[in-house]
Amino acid sequence: MTTLTLNYLPINKKANLLSFPKINWKAYCLCSFLVILSLAVFYVSQINYMIKGSYLIQGYQKQIDVLLQENKVLEVDFSKMSFMGIIGEKTEEMNFEKVKAVKYMQILEASAFLPESGKNNN
């Protein structure tokens, strides 16, 4: 086969159809650089968003802990108040009165230890 016959074969036409187009390398590099740059900015913004969320969660956790402690204090106060309320109701039912004044009796020390004369001294 000669070169002339190879040029007219249908295989040669298919080979020409499969050839790659010429690429403008400057435009390709510029587009690649812009895509990489935009992905880097997106990555940094997402990391920043994640860190901010983590700090918010920690802050909310601290607030939850403080509120739980306050809740425990309030539960204790409520139980004391309900206990005092029950005691107040019971004292009213039994007709108790508030003490207004306290009077003390003085006992001589010597008479406190002596046996009484009316009792048997066996």
C-alpha positions in Angstrom: 0.0 0.0 0.0 1.1 3.4 -0.8 0.7 6.6 1.1 -1.9 7.7 -1.3 -4.2 4.7 -0.6 -3.7 5.2 3.2 -4.9 8.7 3.0 -8.2 7.6 1.4 -9.0 4.8 3.8 -12.0 5.3 6.2 -9.8 4.4 9.2 -7.8 7.6 8.7 -11.0 9.7 8.8 -12.1 8.1 12.1 -8.6 8.8 13.5 -9.0 12.5 12.5 -12.3 12.7 14.3 -10.8 11.4 17.6 -8.1 14.0 17.7 -8.2 16.3 20.8 -9.0 19.9 20.4 -6.2 22.4 21.2 -6.5 23.9 24.7 -5.7 27.4 25.6 -3.4 26.7 28.5 -3.5 30.2 29.9 -7.3 30.1 30.2 -7.2 26.6 31.7 -4.6 27.6 34.3 -6.5 30.7 35.2 -9.8 28.8 35.6 -8.1 26.1 37.7 -6.5 28.7 39.9 -9.9 30.5 40.5 -11.6 27.2 41.3 -8.8 26.2 43.8 -9.0 29.7 45.4 -12.8 29.6 45.7 -12.6 26.1 47.2 -10.0 27.3 49.8 -12.2 30.2 50.8 -15.2 27.9 51.1 -13.1 25.5 53.3 -11.9 28.3 55.6 -15.5 29.7 55.9 -16.9 26.3 56.8 -14.2 25.6 59.4 -14.9 29.1 60.9 -18.6 28.2 61.0 -17.9 24.9 62.7 -15.7 26.5 65.4 -18.3 29.2 66.0 -20.9 26.5 66.5 -18.6 24.6 68.9 -18.1 27.7 71.1 -21.9 28.4 71.1 -22.5 24.8 72.3 -20.0 25.2 75.1 -21.6 28.5 76.1 -25.0 27.0 76.1 -23.7 24.0 78.1 -22.4 26.4 80.8 -25.7 28.2 80.9 -27.5 24.8 81.3 -25.2 23.9 84.2 -25.9 27.2 85.9 -29.6 26.8 85.4 -29.5 23.3 86.8 -27.8 24.5 90.0 -30.3 27.3 90.4 -33.1 24.7 89.9 -31.7 22.6 92.6 -31.6 25.5 95.0 -35.2 26.5 94.1 -36.3 22.9 94.7 -34.8 22.9 98.2 -36.4 26.3 98.9 -39.8 25.1 97.7 -39.6 22.0 99.8 -38.7 24.1 102.9 -41.6 26.5 102.1 -44.1 23.7 101.7 -42.8 22.1 104.9 -43.2 25.4 106.7 -46.7 25.8 105.3 -47.7 22.3 106.6 -46.3 23.2 110.0 -48.3 26.5 110.0 -51.5 24.7 109.1 -50.9 22.1 111.8 -50.3 24.7 114.5 -53.5 26.5 113.5 -55.4 23.2 113.8 -54.0 22.6 117.2 -54.8 26.2 118.3 -51.2 27.0 119.2 -50.3 30.7 119.7 -47.1 32.5 119.2 -44.9 33.1 122.2 -44.8 36.8 123.1 -42.5 36.7 126.1 -40.4 34.1 127.8 -40.1 34.2 131.6 -37.5 32.2 133.4 -37.6 30.8 136.9 -34.5 31.0 139.0 -33.7 28.0 141.1 -31.1 28.0 143.8 -28.3 25.6 143.1 -28.3 24.1 146.6 -32.0 23.3 146.5 -31.8 21.7 143.1 -29.7 18.9 144.4 -31.3 18.3 147.8 -34.0 15.6 148.1 -37.4 16.8 149.0 -38.6 16.2 152.5 -41.9 14.6 151.6 -40.4 11.7 149.8 -39.2 8.4 151.2 -35.4 8.4 151.8 -34.8 4.7 151.8 
